[in-house]
Amino acid sequence: MRPIFYLILVAVHTTCKSVPDSTSAKGNLSDSLNVITVDIQVNGMTCHGCEMTISKVIGNLEGVFEVTASYTDSLAEIKFDSSLITLTEISDSIDNIGYKVIR
């Protein structure tokens, strides 16, 4: 039984060593992105639930990395890749869920 266990352990160890360093891959990937951050004025948010709705819906769009909505400031700060999604598409998505983007 021991020789089989040893072979499995060696195979797992070898496989793990062949995985590339994620830090260097991430650095190369971020260099190729067109990431911008914008503040959008949004009317109609009245509570934390509104903030969470905007953050969840917009955060799930392809190309959007981060959303911070504030009902007290009537703002949504959005970080996105402009090569994957446009500001107009993001604004339309906010309008479509019942809020009003001030353009």
GITAHU-V878637 format. One record per run of one state. SS is the DSSP state (A for helix, B for strand, O for the rest). FROM is the first residue (numbers start at 1). LEN is the number of residues. Records with the same first field share a line. If there is no record, write none. Layout:
# GITAHU-V878637
SS->FROM-LEN ; FROM-LEN
This chain:
# GITAHU-V878637
O->1-1 ; 18-4 ; 32-3 ; 44-4 ; 60-4 ; 71-4 ; 82-5 ; 97-3 ; 102-2
A->2-16 ; 22-10 ; 48-12 ; 87-10
B->35-9 ; 64-7 ; 75-7 ; 100-2
